[in-house]
């Protein structure tokens, strides 16, 4: 089980200082033949990764990725440091021709972003 979490961390590049410390403890425990201890630390890593992936998604300049539906159907997304800035971007890009359903305007999480990136809806 613990190797699976290590694989996910490396695959998704989720290393931070806490995870690095747990990873070192897992390796040490395995070298000492303490599989149960290593599995306990792997659960700690899983919780850490869960915390990272449940947070809001940001790009490299710190903007949030907002998703929303259009009134009348369809969806889109916009980037902004704030909801207001993202809405301004939508208005600049699409004008008054399209109306955003304000009740659906939300920040995308890291997990949702990864699922969205893996989907083939853009192909």
Secondary structure, DSSP 8 states (H G I E B T S, - for coil): -HHHHHHHHHHHT---HHHHHHHHHHHHHHHTT-HHHHHHHHHHHHHHHHHHHTSB-B-TTS-EEEEEEETTS-EEEEEESSHHHHHHHHHHHHGGGS-EEEEEEEE-BHHHHHHHHHS-TT-
